[in-house]
C-alpha cells in the first residue's frame, strides 16, 4: 500500500516540476498559453503577490510574498505541489529504510529517481509542450 502511495506522490511531484519548467521556459508553446495569463504566464503572474500587482506597494495579503506565495500564481503553486509530494514520498521511503538493508534502500531510491525522471520527461517533452 505505502509503495503505491509513494509511486503516486512521485508521479505528481514530477508532473508538477515539469509544469513549473514549462511555465518558466516554454510558456508560449505550452498547453497553458491560451489560459488566464494573470495566473499562468510567469511574465505577468509573478506580480500577483503584490498589492495592485506593484512590488513597491508591498504584499497583497499577509504572507503572500513568502509562506503563502503558492496561492498567487501557477508557478509557485506547482512548486508547492512538487515540494510537498516529493518530501512526503521521501519521508515514507526514509521511514521504511529503517526496516531495510542498505541494498534494499538504495534500490528503492534509485527506482524512485528513475520513475521521477521518466514522468518529468513525459510531461515536459510531450504532454505539456504543444
Backbone as a ProteinNet text record, in pm:
[ID]
protein_1_A
[PRIMARY]
XXXXXXXXXXXXXXXXXXXXXXXXXXXXXXXXXXXXXXXXXXXXXXXXXXXXXXXXXXXXXXXXXXXXXXXXXXXXXXXXXXXXXXXXXXXXXXXXXXXXXXXXXXXXXXXXXXXXXXXXXXXXXXXXXX
[TERTIARY]
81.8	0	85.7	185.8	268.8	343.6	385.4	463.1	376.9	250.2	158.7	143.3	133.2	121.5	249.2	365.3	493.9	504.2	468.6	472.8	381.3	262	166.4	223.1	280.8	337.9	454	536.6	648.6	596.4	492.3	430.2	381.2	308.1	253.6	368.2	471	584.3	654.1	679.9	747.6	661.5	532.5	441.7	436.8	436.7	434.6	563.9	677.6	805.8	811.7	760.9	755.7	668.1	557.7	469.3	542.4	613.1	692.5	789.8	863	964.3	902.2	790.9	720.8	677.5	620.6	576.7	694.8	806.3	922.5	995.7	999.7	1086	1015	892.2	823.9	677.6	646.1	505.1	436.6	501.6	440.5	406.4	469.4	444.9	373.9	326.8	269.7	118	63.5	-82.5	-148.2	-69.2	-122.5	-129.4	-76.4	-60.7	-191	-303.3	-431.7	-514.8	-454.9	-525.9	-498.3	-566.9	-555.8	-409.6	-355	-214.1	-183.1	-282	-258.1	-223	-265.5	-233.7	-121.6	-123.7	-36.1	94.5	96.2	215.3	308	424.6	516.6	563.8	553.6	590.6	503.9	379.2	285.2	252.7	239.4	183.4	270.9	400	486.3	443.8	374.8	330.9	208.4	141.4	18	35	154.9	178.8	178.7	177.8	185.6	52.5	29.8	-88.6	-90.8	-202.9	-220.5	-113.4	-60.8	43.9	168.1	193.6	304.2	396.6	519.3	611	635	630.9	655.8	539.9	424.5	307.6	306.1	397.8	404.9	315.4	303.6	229.5	81.8	22.6	-120.6	-201.6	-154.8	-218.4	-109.2	-139.6	-41.8	25.2	156.2	240.6	231.6	175.6	164.9	300.6	402.2	535	627.3	575.9	661.4	582.7	536.4	481.3	349.9	276.9	152.1	164.3	286.4	307.7	247.1	231.4	174.5	29.6	-33.5	-171.6	-179	-63.9	-64.2	-45.6	16.6	35.5	64.2	50.2	64.3	204.7	308.5	445.2	469.9	433.8	454.6	362.6	242.2	152.1	212.6	263.2	320.9	454.1	525	644.4	604.8	499.2	449.4	405.9	330	286.1	407.8	503.3	626.2	696	717	789	713.6	585.6	506.9	503.5	475.2	463.4	599	704.8	836.4	884	872	919.6	834.5	706.5	623.2	666.1	688.3	734.1	868.4	960.7	1092.2	1083.7	992	973.8	923.6	830.3	780	892.4	971	1084.5	1183	1214.3	1306.4	1254.7	1126	1065.2	1080.8	1059.9	1075.4	1221.6	1311.8	1453.9	1504.8	1441.9	1481.9	1461.8	1371.2	1341.1	1420.2	1492.8	1560	1711.2	1773.4	1918.7	1958.2	2084.2	2132	2097.2	2116.2	2090.3	1942.6	1853.2	1710.1	1674.3	1731.5	1707.4	1758.7	1879.6	1936.1	1852.3	1803.3	1718.4	1589.4	1532	1409.7	1437.6	1545.1	1579.4	1610.5	1687.7	1721	1595	1509.6	1384.3	1297.4	1289	1208.8	1265.3	1398.5	1460.6	1438.5	1450	1425.8	1280.8	1187.2	1045.8	1021.1	1080.2	1065.4	1115	1231.8	1288	1203.1	1151.1	1066.8	938.1	874.2	749	773.6	882.6	915.5	928.4	1005.3	1024.5	894.2	812.4	682.5	599.3	592.9	514	583.6	712.4	784.1	797.1	829	855.5	734.1	631.7	519	385.8	346.5	210	187.7	287.3	268.7	323.4	403.7	466.1	385.7	309.8	227.8	319.2
-120.8	0	126.6	131.5	252.3	278	170.9	189.5	243.7	208.6	267	416.2	453.6	594.8	669.3	609.5	671.7	690.8	588.9	599.9	711.4	717.4	823.2	961.1	976.6	1104.8	1145.1	1049.8	1080.4	1123	1056.6	1097.6	1241.4	1272.6	1408.4	1509.5	1476.2	1566	1594.7	1491	1508.7	1588.8	1562.3	1637.1	1784.7	1810.3	1948.8	2021.3	1953.6	2014.5	2041.5	1948.4	1969.7	2090.2	2104	2219.4	2348.8	2350.7	2468.9	2506.6	2406.9	2434	2476	2416.3	2457.9	2603.8	2638.8	2776.6	2873.3	2834.1	2923.2	2933.4	2823.5	2820.9	2806.7	2756.7	2730.9	2773.9	2872.4	2910.7	2936.6	3008.9	3046.7	2928.6	2813.8	2693.5	2585.2	2618.6	2517.2	2508.2	2406.5	2390.1	2498.9	2575.4	2680.4	2817.6	2829.9	2961.3	3037.3	2967.1	3034.5	3047.3	3011.6	3022.4	3158.6	3188.6	3316.4	3351.7	3447.4	3481.4	3540.2	3598.4	3653.8	3545.4	3423.7	3310.9	3224.7	3201.1	3102.7	3158.6	3276.9	3330	3397.6	3338.2	3395.5	3536.7	3575	3711.1	3813.6	3775.1	3864	3816.6	3686.9	3632.5	3653.8	3674.7	3694.3	3817.3	3909.5	4032.1	4009.4	3895.6	3869.6	3874.2	3853.4	3851.5	3990.9	4094.1	4231.9	4305.3	4397.6	4481.6	4559.1	4553	4616.2	4569.5	4449.6	4390.6	4478.4	4556.3	4651.2	4619.2	4572.9	4537.7	4650.2	4773.5	4885	4907.1	4844.4	4858.5	4754.5	4658.7	4556.9	4437	4350.6	4225.1	4249.2	4163.5	4171.4	4130.6	4029.9	3984.9	3928.1	3905.7	3857	3729.4	3732.3	3619.3	3587.5	3677.1	3649.4	3649.7	3703.1	3704.1	3597.5	3514.7	3409	3278.8	3248.2	3114.5	3085.9	3188	3166.6	3208	3221.3	3264.2	3164.2	3039.6	2938.9	2968	3060.7	3099.6	3211	3260.9	3379.7	3355.5	3243.7	3215.3	3067.5	3025.4	2883.6	2831.5	2909.3	2861.4	2829.1	2919.1	2894.3	2784	2773.7	2665.7	2529.3	2515.8	2387.2	2361.4	2465.5	2447.2	2387.8	2439.5	2390.2	2243.6	2211.9	2073.3	1982.4	2025.6	1948.1	1919.5	2022.2	2005.2	1919.1	1944.1	1867.7	1720.2	1690.1	1549.5	1478.7	1546.4	1483.8	1455.8	1554.8	1535.3	1433.6	1427.3	1324.7	1186.1	1169.8	1040.5	1001.5	1096.4	1066.9	1033.3	1096.1	1065.2	922.3	880.9	743.1	644.9	675.2	588.7	581.6	696.3	700.1	623.4	633.2	561.2	411.3	365.8	223.3	181.7	276.4	243.5	185.8	223.5	171.4	20.1	-31.7	-174.1	-249.5	-178.6	-240.5	-246	-336.4	-335.4	-229.2	-193.3	-86.4	-110.2	-229.6	-256.3	-237.1	-276.9	-257.3	-109.6	-33.5	110.1	176.6	141.6	200.1	165.6	45.1	5.7	88.4	114.3	194.6	338.5	396.9	534.6	546.6	453.8	457.5	440.7	346.8	326.3	451.6	515.2	636.5	747.5	760.2	865.2	839.8	714.6	681.1	710.5	669.7	696	846.3	923.2	1068.7	1124.8	1082	1131.8	1097.6	976.8	934.6	1015.9	1032.2	1107.5	1254.6	1312.7	1451.3	1468.9	1382.2	1392.9	1372.7	1280.5	1257.2	1385.2	1451.5	1574.2	1691.2	1709.5	1825.9	1820.5	1704.6	1693.8	1656.1	1601.3	1553.3	1615	1596.9	1631.6	1781.8	1855.9	1998.6	2088.3	2034	2110.8	2087.2	2185.6	2172.3	2171.5
0	0	0	92.3	100.6	-29.6	-99.6	-221.3	-334.4	-333.8	-432.9	-405.9	-280.3	-242.9	-279.7	-250	-284.5	-435.2	-511.3	-657.5	-706.6	-652.8	-690	-656.6	-538.5	-497.8	-587.9	-628.2	-717.4	-854.7	-903.5	-1031.1	-1023.3	-917.4	-900.9	-890.2	-814.1	-795.9	-928.7	-1005.9	-1134.6	-1232	-1233.8	-1322.2	-1281	-1150.8	-1102.5	-1139.7	-1125.7	-1163	-1312.7	-1392.5	-1537.8	-1570.7	-1499.5	-1520.6	-1487.7	-1376.7	-1341.5	-1452.3	-1500.5	-1602	-1735	-1771.2	-1893.4	-1881	-1765.8	-1744.8	-1753.4	-1695.9	-1691.9	-1825.5	-1902.5	-2020.1	-2154.1	-2153.7	-2280.5	-2276.6	-2196.9	-2181.1	-2314.9	-2403.3	-2531.5	-2620.4	-2595.8	-2677.4	-2597.8	-2479.8	-2391	-2404.4	-2341.1	-2338.7	-2254.5	-2181.8	-2093.8	-2161.7	-2282.6	-2346.3	-2367.3	-2379.3	-2400.8	-2273.3	-2161.3	-2033.7	-1970.6	-1864	-1795.1	-1765.3	-1838.7	-1822.8	-1685	-1619.7	-1485.9	-1385	-1410.3	-1321.8	-1381.2	-1512.6	-1575.2	-1629.8	-1684.9	-1751.8	-1650.4	-1624.8	-1525	-1559.2	-1685.5	-1724.9	-1651	-1625	-1556.1	-1414.8	-1397.9	-1273.7	-1150.2	-1168.6	-1052.6	-971.8	-1035.4	-966.5	-878	-893.5	-818.7	-667.4	-620.4	-476.2	-413.3	-498.7	-450.6	-463.9	-372	-376.5	-508.3	-577.7	-708.8	-809.2	-788.3	-873.7	-883.8	-780	-779.2	-661	-687.4	-578.7	-478.5	-523.1	-430.6	-332.9	-359.7	-271.6	-159.3	-162.9	-58.7	-88.3	8.4	-6.2	-32.4	-117.7	-147	-24.5	47.3	171.3	260.5	384	480.8	430	423.1	380.8	231.6	149.6	5.6	-64.5	-1	-63.7	-6.4	85.1	138.4	158.4	277.1	300.4	229	186.6	111.7	-34.7	-82.7	-221.6	-320.9	-279.7	-370.2	-407.5	-337.1	-368.5	-473.1	-517.8	-602.2	-751.6	-789.1	-932.1	-953.3	-1078.4	-1112.3	-1084	-1118.1	-1098.1	-951.8	-863	-720.5	-668.2	-720.4	-679.7	-713.8	-836.9	-875.9	-806.7	-768.8	-686.6	-551.6	-492.7	-364.4	-376.6	-481.8	-503.5	-519.5	-600.2	-621.5	-489	-410	-283	-182.9	-165.3	-67.4	-103.5	-229.5	-269.1	-267	-312.1	-312	-170	-82.3	55	130.7	101	164.2	117.5	-12.6	-65.9	-5.4	1	58.2	206.7	276.8	418.7	438.6	353.5	361.7	328.7	225	189.9	306.8	364.7	478.1	598.6	622.1	733.9	713.8	591.2	561.7	554.8	531.6	523.2	654.5	762.8	893.1	900.3	818.2	818.3	710.8	623.2	509.8	529.6	457.4	448.8	346.9	344.1	257.8	111.1	60.6	-81.2	-115.1	-26.3	-48.7	-52.6	38.3	43	-84.7	-128.2	-249.8	-372.2	-380.2	-493.3	-496.9	-381.2	-375.3	-417.1	-366.9	-400.4	-549.5	-603.6	-746.7	-831.3	-793.3	-866.9	-863.4	-746.6	-732.5	-821.5	-826.1	-907.9	-1057	-1099	-1240.3	-1276.4	-1190.1	-1216.5	-1226.1	-1135.4	-1137.1	-1270.5	-1315.9	-1440.7	-1562	-1566.6	-1678.2	-1681.6	-1567.2	-1561.9	-1595.5	-1544.1	-1576.3	-1727.3	-1791.7	-1936.5	-2012.7	-1967.2	-2030.2	-2030.9	-1916.7	-1907.5	-1977.9	-1953.1	-2007	-2158.6	-2212	-2355.2	-2438.2	-2376.8	-2455.4	-2415.2	-2293.3	-2253.9	-2236.3	-2191.3	-2165.1	-2274.8	-2361.1	-2469.2	-2596.7	-2637.6	-2757.6	-2874.7
[MASK]
++++++++++++++++++++++++++++++++++++++++++++++++++++++++++++++++++++++++++++++++++++++++++++++++++++++++++++++++++++++++++++++++++

